[in-house]
Amino acid sequence: MDCSGCALKIEDAVEQLGGAQDIQANYKTQTLELRLDEATTPRTALEEKIRGLGYGVAPLA
């Protein structure tokens, strides 16, 4: 993510998947925080959506 527009793009895409709440992308820290109902949207679907936008995905330790 390079700017707040990138963060908004990710937030909007994740919101469209459903099953995600409290979505907050932060371009300064290069992070995405959310609550995910994996019964509705599996983590793999979330990761694929983000990668499809051209961004990398890595879990936080």
PDB file of N, CA, C and O in Angstrom, chain B, residues numbered from 101:
ATOM      1  N   MET B 101       0.844  -1.178   0.000  1.00  0.00           N
ATOM      2  CA  MET B 101       0.000   0.000   0.000  1.00  0.00           C
ATOM      3  C   MET B 101       0.884   1.234   0.000  1.00  0.00           C
ATOM      4  O   MET B 101       1.830   1.357   0.778  1.00  0.00           O
ATOM      5  N   ASP B 102       0.546   2.130  -0.890  1.00  0.00           N
ATOM      6  CA  ASP B 102       1.349   3.344  -1.002  1.00  0.00           C
ATOM      7  C   ASP B 102       0.651   4.600  -0.494  1.00  0.00           C
ATOM      8  O   ASP B 102       1.304   5.612  -0.240  1.00  0.00           O
ATOM      9  N   CYS B 103      -0.671   4.541  -0.344  1.00  0.00           N
ATOM     10  CA  CYS B 103      -1.401   5.751   0.040  1.00  0.00           C
ATOM     11  C   CYS B 103      -2.740   5.375   0.680  1.00  0.00           C
ATOM     12  O   CYS B 103      -3.118   4.205   0.723  1.00  0.00           O
ATOM     13  N   SER B 104      -3.437   6.379   1.169  1.00  0.00           N
ATOM     14  CA  SER B 104      -4.735   6.120   1.797  1.00  0.00           C
ATOM     15  C   SER B 104      -5.741   5.603   0.774  1.00  0.00           C
ATOM     16  O   SER B 104      -6.671   4.882   1.135  1.00  0.00           O
ATOM     17  N   GLY B 105      -5.567   5.963  -0.498  1.00  0.00           N
ATOM     18  CA  GLY B 105      -6.443   5.440  -1.545  1.00  0.00           C
ATOM     19  C   GLY B 105      -6.291   3.934  -1.699  1.00  0.00           C
ATOM     20  O   GLY B 105      -7.268   3.223  -1.933  1.00  0.00           O
ATOM     21  N   CYS B 106      -5.061   3.453  -1.566  1.00  0.00           N
ATOM     22  CA  CYS B 106      -4.803   2.009  -1.619  1.00  0.00           C
ATOM     23  C   CYS B 106      -5.497   1.308  -0.452  1.00  0.00           C
ATOM     24  O   CYS B 106      -6.110   0.255  -0.624  1.00  0.00           O
ATOM     25  N   ALA B 107      -5.395   1.896   0.717  1.00  0.00           N
ATOM     26  CA  ALA B 107      -6.030   1.319   1.901  1.00  0.00           C
ATOM     27  C   ALA B 107      -7.539   1.253   1.721  1.00  0.00           C
ATOM     28  O   ALA B 107      -8.166   0.252   2.068  1.00  0.00           O
ATOM     29  N   LEU B 108      -8.116   2.302   1.185  1.00  0.00           N
ATOM     30  CA  LEU B 108      -9.556   2.329   0.948  1.00  0.00           C
ATOM     31  C   LEU B 108      -9.959   1.283  -0.085  1.00  0.00           C
ATOM     32  O   LEU B 108     -10.999   0.638   0.053  1.00  0.00           O
ATOM     33  N   LYS B 109      -9.148   1.117  -1.105  1.00  0.00           N
ATOM     34  CA  LYS B 109      -9.410   0.107  -2.139  1.00  0.00           C
ATOM     35  C   LYS B 109      -9.467  -1.291  -1.518  1.00  0.00           C
ATOM     36  O   LYS B 109     -10.350  -2.083  -1.847  1.00  0.00           O
ATOM     37  N   ILE B 110      -8.534  -1.589  -0.632  1.00  0.00           N
ATOM     38  CA  ILE B 110      -8.504  -2.885   0.039  1.00  0.00           C
ATOM     39  C   ILE B 110      -9.713  -3.034   0.953  1.00  0.00           C
ATOM     40  O   ILE B 110     -10.377  -4.071   0.935  1.00  0.00           O
ATOM     41  N   GLU B 111     -10.003  -2.019   1.747  1.00  0.00           N
ATOM     42  CA  GLU B 111     -11.158  -2.072   2.648  1.00  0.00           C
ATOM     43  C   GLU B 111     -12.445  -2.333   1.874  1.00  0.00           C
ATOM     44  O   GLU B 111     -13.256  -3.162   2.286  1.00  0.00           O
ATOM     45  N   ASP B 112     -12.638  -1.639   0.763  1.00  0.00           N
ATOM     46  CA  ASP B 112     -13.850  -1.813  -0.043  1.00  0.00           C
ATOM     47  C   ASP B 112     -13.941  -3.222  -0.610  1.00  0.00           C
ATOM     48  O   ASP B 112     -15.012  -3.828  -0.596  1.00  0.00           O
ATOM     49  N   ALA B 113     -12.833  -3.747  -1.105  1.00  0.00           N
ATOM     50  CA  ALA B 113     -12.822  -5.088  -1.682  1.00  0.00           C
ATOM     51  C   ALA B 113     -13.122  -6.146  -0.626  1.00  0.00           C
ATOM     52  O   ALA B 113     -13.876  -7.085  -0.884  1.00  0.00           O
ATOM     53  N   VAL B 114     -12.541  -6.000   0.549  1.00  0.00           N
ATOM     54  CA  VAL B 114     -12.766  -6.960   1.630  1.00  0.00           C
ATOM     55  C   VAL B 114     -14.214  -6.889   2.104  1.00  0.00           C
ATOM     56  O   VAL B 114     -14.826  -7.918   2.391  1.00  0.00           O
ATOM     57  N   GLU B 115     -14.753  -5.698   2.186  1.00  0.00           N
ATOM     58  CA  GLU B 115     -16.142  -5.524   2.611  1.00  0.00           C
ATOM     59  C   GLU B 115     -17.097  -6.232   1.653  1.00  0.00           C
ATOM     60  O   GLU B 115     -18.108  -6.783   2.088  1.00  0.00           O
ATOM     61  N   GLN B 116     -16.796  -6.224   0.375  1.00  0.00           N
ATOM     62  CA  GLN B 116     -17.645  -6.868  -0.622  1.00  0.00           C
ATOM     63  C   GLN B 116     -17.677  -8.384  -0.469  1.00  0.00           C
ATOM     64  O   GLN B 116     -18.637  -9.023  -0.901  1.00  0.00           O
ATOM     65  N   LEU B 117     -16.656  -8.966   0.131  1.00  0.00           N
ATOM     66  CA  LEU B 117     -16.630 -10.411   0.336  1.00  0.00           C
ATOM     67  C   LEU B 117     -17.703 -10.865   1.319  1.00  0.00           C
ATOM     68  O   LEU B 117     -18.232 -11.970   1.197  1.00  0.00           O
ATOM     69  N   GLY B 118     -18.022 -10.025   2.281  1.00  0.00           N
ATOM     70  CA  GLY B 118     -18.924 -10.427   3.356  1.00  0.00           C
ATOM     71  C   GLY B 118     -18.148 -11.213   4.401  1.00  0.00           C
ATOM     72  O   GLY B 118     -17.058 -11.717   4.129  1.00  0.00           O
ATOM     73  N   GLY B 119     -18.704 -11.313   5.575  1.00  0.00           N
ATOM     74  CA  GLY B 119     -18.066 -12.061   6.647  1.00  0.00           C
ATOM     75  C   GLY B 119     -16.978 -11.306   7.389  1.00  0.00           C
ATOM     76  O   GLY B 119     -16.424 -11.824   8.358  1.00  0.00           O
ATOM     77  N   ALA B 120     -16.660 -10.093   6.955  1.00  0.00           N
ATOM     78  CA  ALA B 120     -15.615  -9.302   7.606  1.00  0.00           C
ATOM     79  C   ALA B 120     -16.237  -8.087   8.281  1.00  0.00           C
ATOM     80  O   ALA B 120     -17.137  -7.448   7.735  1.00  0.00           O
ATOM     81  N   GLN B 121     -15.744  -7.782   9.471  1.00  0.00           N
ATOM     82  CA  GLN B 121     -16.222  -6.623  10.222  1.00  0.00           C
ATOM     83  C   GLN B 121     -15.021  -5.856  10.772  1.00  0.00           C
ATOM     84  O   GLN B 121     -13.913  -6.386  10.859  1.00  0.00           O
ATOM     85  N   ASP B 122     -15.262  -4.615  11.135  1.00  0.00           N
ATOM     86  CA  ASP B 122     -14.223  -3.767  11.739  1.00  0.00           C
ATOM     87  C   ASP B 122     -12.963  -3.735  10.870  1.00  0.00           C
ATOM     88  O   ASP B 122     -11.851  -3.917  11.367  1.00  0.00           O
ATOM     89  N   ILE B 123     -13.146  -3.505   9.581  1.00  0.00           N
ATOM     90  CA  ILE B 123     -12.059  -3.536   8.603  1.00  0.00           C
ATOM     91  C   ILE B 123     -11.281  -2.226   8.668  1.00  0.00           C
ATOM     92  O   ILE B 123     -11.851  -1.146   8.509  1.00  0.00           O
ATOM     93  N   GLN B 124      -9.969  -2.332   8.906  1.00  0.00           N
ATOM     94  CA  GLN B 124      -9.118  -1.142   8.974  1.00  0.00           C
ATOM     95  C   GLN B 124      -7.788  -1.430   8.290  1.00  0.00           C
ATOM     96  O   GLN B 124      -6.961  -2.177   8.811  1.00  0.00           O
ATOM     97  N   ALA B 125      -7.592  -0.834   7.124  1.00  0.00           N
ATOM     98  CA  ALA B 125      -6.314  -0.926   6.426  1.00  0.00           C
ATOM     99  C   ALA B 125      -5.514   0.332   6.739  1.00  0.00           C
ATOM    100  O   ALA B 125      -6.060   1.436   6.756  1.00  0.00           O
ATOM    101  N   ASN B 126      -4.231   0.161   6.983  1.00  0.00           N
ATOM    102  CA  ASN B 126      -3.364   1.286   7.323  1.00  0.00           C
ATOM    103  C   ASN B 126      -2.140   1.254   6.408  1.00  0.00           C
ATOM    104  O   ASN B 126      -1.288   0.374   6.535  1.00  0.00           O
ATOM    105  N   TYR B 127      -2.055   2.208   5.496  1.00  0.00           N
ATOM    106  CA  TYR B 127      -0.930   2.205   4.555  1.00  0.00           C
ATOM    107  C   TYR B 127       0.391   2.558   5.229  1.00  0.00           C
ATOM    108  O   TYR B 127       1.447   2.137   4.758  1.00  0.00           O
ATOM    109  N   LYS B 128       0.357   3.310   6.307  1.00  0.00           N
ATOM    110  CA  LYS B 128       1.600   3.691   6.985  1.00  0.00           C
ATOM    111  C   LYS B 128       2.266   2.492   7.649  1.00  0.00           C
ATOM    112  O   LYS B 128       3.492   2.372   7.644  1.00  0.00           O
ATOM    113  N   THR B 129       1.449   1.599   8.223  1.00  0.00           N
ATOM    114  CA  THR B 129       1.995   0.411   8.883  1.00  0.00           C
ATOM    115  C   THR B 129       1.914  -0.825   7.995  1.00  0.00           C
ATOM    116  O   THR B 129       2.382  -1.899   8.370  1.00  0.00           O
ATOM    117  N   GLN B 130       1.311  -0.666   6.804  1.00  0.00           N
ATOM    118  CA  GLN B 130       1.178  -1.767   5.846  1.00  0.00           C
ATOM    119  C   GLN B 130       0.399  -2.942   6.441  1.00  0.00           C
ATOM    120  O   GLN B 130       0.747  -4.102   6.218  1.00  0.00           O
ATOM    121  N   THR B 131      -0.663  -2.630   7.203  1.00  0.00           N
ATOM    122  CA  THR B 131      -1.434  -3.681   7.859  1.00  0.00           C
ATOM    123  C   THR B 131      -2.919  -3.575   7.539  1.00  0.00           C
ATOM    124  O   THR B 131      -3.433  -2.520   7.168  1.00  0.00           O
ATOM    125  N   LEU B 132      -3.580  -4.706   7.698  1.00  0.00           N
ATOM    126  CA  LEU B 132      -5.028  -4.792   7.589  1.00  0.00           C
ATOM    127  C   LEU B 132      -5.518  -5.526   8.821  1.00  0.00           C
ATOM    128  O   LEU B 132      -5.095  -6.650   9.092  1.00  0.00           O
ATOM    129  N   GLU B 133      -6.401  -4.898   9.560  1.00  0.00           N
ATOM    130  CA  GLU B 133      -6.989  -5.524  10.740  1.00  0.00           C
ATOM    131  C   GLU B 133      -8.476  -5.678  10.506  1.00  0.00           C
ATOM    132  O   GLU B 133      -9.124  -4.785   9.959  1.00  0.00           O
ATOM    133  N   LEU B 134      -9.017  -6.818  10.923  1.00  0.00           N
ATOM    134  CA  LEU B 134     -10.445  -7.068  10.776  1.00  0.00           C
ATOM    135  C   LEU B 134     -10.845  -8.261  11.624  1.00  0.00           C
ATOM    136  O   LEU B 134     -10.008  -9.020  12.113  1.00  0.00           O
ATOM    137  N   ARG B 135     -12.142  -8.399  11.781  1.00  0.00           N
ATOM    138  CA  ARG B 135     -12.707  -9.611  12.382  1.00  0.00           C
ATOM    139  C   ARG B 135     -13.346 -10.373  11.232  1.00  0.00           C
ATOM    140  O   ARG B 135     -14.139  -9.812  10.476  1.00  0.00           O
ATOM    141  N   LEU B 136     -13.003 -11.659  11.096  1.00  0.00           N
ATOM    142  CA  LEU B 136     -13.469 -12.454   9.970  1.00  0.00           C
ATOM    143  C   LEU B 136     -14.266 -13.651  10.450  1.00  0.00           C
ATOM    144  O   LEU B 136     -13.795 -14.421  11.287  1.00  0.00           O
ATOM    145  N   ASP B 137     -15.473 -13.809   9.921  1.00  0.00           N
ATOM    146  CA  ASP B 137     -16.285 -14.995  10.166  1.00  0.00           C
ATOM    147  C   ASP B 137     -15.906 -16.007   9.092  1.00  0.00           C
ATOM    148  O   ASP B 137     -16.405 -15.946   7.968  1.00  0.00           O
ATOM    149  N   GLU B 138     -15.022 -16.937   9.440  1.00  0.00           N
ATOM    150  CA  GLU B 138     -14.512 -17.880   8.452  1.00  0.00           C
ATOM    151  C   GLU B 138     -15.553 -18.893   7.996  1.00  0.00           C
ATOM    152  O   GLU B 138     -15.325 -19.599   7.014  1.00  0.00           O
ATOM    153  N   ALA B 139     -16.676 -18.982   8.674  1.00  0.00           N
ATOM    154  CA  ALA B 139     -17.769 -19.826   8.193  1.00  0.00           C
ATOM    155  C   ALA B 139     -18.432 -19.174   6.977  1.00  0.00           C
ATOM    156  O   ALA B 139     -18.978 -19.865   6.117  1.00  0.00           O
ATOM    157  N   THR B 140     -18.382 -17.859   6.911  1.00  0.00           N
ATOM    158  CA  THR B 140     -18.952 -17.106   5.790  1.00  0.00           C
ATOM    159  C   THR B 140     -17.921 -16.893   4.690  1.00  0.00           C
ATOM    160  O   THR B 140     -18.206 -17.114   3.512  1.00  0.00           O
ATOM    161  N   THR B 141     -16.733 -16.466   5.074  1.00  0.00           N
ATOM    162  CA  THR B 141     -15.653 -16.190   4.122  1.00  0.00           C
ATOM    163  C   THR B 141     -14.365 -16.818   4.642  1.00  0.00           C
ATOM    164  O   THR B 141     -13.805 -16.346   5.631  1.00  0.00           O
ATOM    165  N   PRO B 142     -13.896 -17.866   3.995  1.00  0.00           N
ATOM    166  CA  PRO B 142     -12.641 -18.486   4.436  1.00  0.00           C
ATOM    167  C   PRO B 142     -11.461 -17.526   4.290  1.00  0.00           C
ATOM    168  O   PRO B 142     -11.458 -16.647   3.428  1.00  0.00           O
ATOM    169  N   ARG B 143     -10.483 -17.710   5.134  1.00  0.00           N
ATOM    170  CA  ARG B 143      -9.281 -16.869   5.095  1.00  0.00           C
ATOM    171  C   ARG B 143      -8.626 -16.919   3.715  1.00  0.00           C
ATOM    172  O   ARG B 143      -8.111 -15.910   3.235  1.00  0.00           O
ATOM    173  N   THR B 144      -8.644 -18.085   3.082  1.00  0.00           N
ATOM    174  CA  THR B 144      -8.030 -18.208   1.756  1.00  0.00           C
ATOM    175  C   THR B 144      -8.718 -17.300   0.737  1.00  0.00           C
ATOM    176  O   THR B 144      -8.051 -16.734  -0.129  1.00  0.00           O
ATOM    177  N   ALA B 145     -10.032 -17.152   0.828  1.00  0.00           N
ATOM    178  CA  ALA B 145     -10.765 -16.261  -0.086  1.00  0.00           C
ATOM    179  C   ALA B 145     -10.355 -14.810   0.149  1.00  0.00           C
ATOM    180  O   ALA B 145     -10.209 -14.038  -0.799  1.00  0.00           O
ATOM    181  N   LEU B 146     -10.173 -14.449   1.400  1.00  0.00           N
ATOM    182  CA  LEU B 146      -9.724 -13.098   1.746  1.00  0.00           C
ATOM    183  C   LEU B 146      -8.332 -12.837   1.168  1.00  0.00           C
ATOM    184  O   LEU B 146      -8.088 -11.792   0.564  1.00  0.00           O
ATOM    185  N   GLU B 147      -7.430 -13.791   1.358  1.00  0.00           N
ATOM    186  CA  GLU B 147      -6.069 -13.639   0.855  1.00  0.00           C
ATOM    187  C   GLU B 147      -6.047 -13.543  -0.668  1.00  0.00           C
ATOM    188  O   GLU B 147      -5.312 -12.730  -1.229  1.00  0.00           O
ATOM    189  N   GLU B 148      -6.847 -14.366  -1.336  1.00  0.00           N
ATOM    190  CA  GLU B 148      -6.913 -14.333  -2.803  1.00  0.00           C
ATOM    191  C   GLU B 148      -7.429 -12.985  -3.300  1.00  0.00           C
ATOM    192  O   GLU B 148      -6.937 -12.457  -4.297  1.00  0.00           O
ATOM    193  N   LYS B 149      -8.412 -12.437  -2.612  1.00  0.00           N
ATOM    194  CA  LYS B 149      -8.973 -11.140  -2.997  1.00  0.00           C
ATOM    195  C   LYS B 149      -7.906 -10.049  -2.910  1.00  0.00           C
ATOM    196  O   LYS B 149      -7.773  -9.231  -3.820  1.00  0.00           O
ATOM    197  N   ILE B 150      -7.158 -10.041  -1.828  1.00  0.00           N
ATOM    198  CA  ILE B 150      -6.122  -9.028  -1.628  1.00  0.00           C
ATOM    199  C   ILE B 150      -4.995  -9.202  -2.640  1.00  0.00           C
ATOM    200  O   ILE B 150      -4.511  -8.222  -3.206  1.00  0.00           O
ATOM    201  N   ARG B 151      -4.579 -10.435  -2.869  1.00  0.00           N
ATOM    202  CA  ARG B 151      -3.527 -10.685  -3.871  1.00  0.00           C
ATOM    203  C   ARG B 151      -4.000 -10.282  -5.265  1.00  0.00           C
ATOM    204  O   ARG B 151      -3.215  -9.791  -6.075  1.00  0.00           O
ATOM    205  N   GLY B 152      -5.287 -10.492  -5.539  1.00  0.00           N
ATOM    206  CA  GLY B 152      -5.855 -10.113  -6.825  1.00  0.00           C
ATOM    207  C   GLY B 152      -5.810  -8.614  -7.075  1.00  0.00           C
ATOM    208  O   GLY B 152      -5.841  -8.168  -8.222  1.00  0.00           O
ATOM    209  N   LEU B 153      -5.738  -7.845  -6.011  1.00  0.00           N
ATOM    210  CA  LEU B 153      -5.609  -6.387  -6.125  1.00  0.00           C
ATOM    211  C   LEU B 153      -4.154  -5.960  -6.335  1.00  0.00           C
ATOM    212  O   LEU B 153      -3.866  -4.787  -6.572  1.00  0.00           O
ATOM    213  N   GLY B 154      -3.240  -6.939  -6.242  1.00  0.00           N
ATOM    214  CA  GLY B 154      -1.828  -6.639  -6.450  1.00  0.00           C
ATOM    215  C   GLY B 154      -1.027  -6.432  -5.183  1.00  0.00           C
ATOM    216  O   GLY B 154       0.088  -5.913  -5.236  1.00  0.00           O
ATOM    217  N   TYR B 155      -1.575  -6.829  -4.039  1.00  0.00           N
ATOM    218  CA  TYR B 155      -0.894  -6.648  -2.759  1.00  0.00           C
ATOM    219  C   TYR B 155      -0.491  -7.997  -2.182  1.00  0.00           C
ATOM    220  O   TYR B 155      -1.134  -9.010  -2.458  1.00  0.00           O
ATOM    221  N   GLY B 156       0.558  -8.013  -1.393  1.00  0.00           N
ATOM    222  CA  GLY B 156       1.003  -9.222  -0.728  1.00  0.00           C
ATOM    223  C   GLY B 156       0.228  -9.448   0.558  1.00  0.00           C
ATOM    224  O   GLY B 156      -0.405  -8.541   1.099  1.00  0.00           O
ATOM    225  N   VAL B 157       0.298 -10.689   1.033  1.00  0.00           N
ATOM    226  CA  VAL B 157      -0.390 -11.064   2.270  1.00  0.00           C
ATOM    227  C   VAL B 157       0.580 -11.859   3.137  1.00  0.00           C
ATOM    228  O   VAL B 157       1.202 -12.813   2.670  1.00  0.00           O
ATOM    229  N   ALA B 158       0.703 -11.465   4.389  1.00  0.00           N
ATOM    230  CA  ALA B 158       1.525 -12.191   5.353  1.00  0.00           C
ATOM    231  C   ALA B 158       0.879 -12.040   6.721  1.00  0.00           C
ATOM    232  O   ALA B 158       0.508 -10.932   7.108  1.00  0.00           O
ATOM    233  N   PRO B 159       0.737 -13.148   7.470  1.00  0.00           N
ATOM    234  CA  PRO B 159       0.142 -13.042   8.805  1.00  0.00           C
ATOM    235  C   PRO B 159       1.084 -12.318   9.767  1.00  0.00           C
ATOM    236  O   PRO B 159       2.305 -12.386   9.630  1.00  0.00           O
ATOM    237  N   LEU B 160       0.506 -11.637  10.723  1.00  0.00           N
ATOM    238  CA  LEU B 160       1.308 -11.002  11.769  1.00  0.00           C
ATOM    239  C   LEU B 160       1.653 -12.035  12.814  1.00  0.00           C
ATOM    240  O   LEU B 160       0.852 -12.925  13.098  1.00  0.00           O
ATOM    241  N   ALA B 161       2.822 -11.931  13.383  1.00  0.00           N
ATOM    242  CA  ALA B 161       3.256 -12.891  14.403  1.00  0.00           C
ATOM    243  C   ALA B 161       2.559 -12.649  15.706  1.00  0.00           C
ATOM    244  O   ALA B 161       2.802 -13.363  16.679  1.00  0.00           O
TER     245      ALA B 161
END
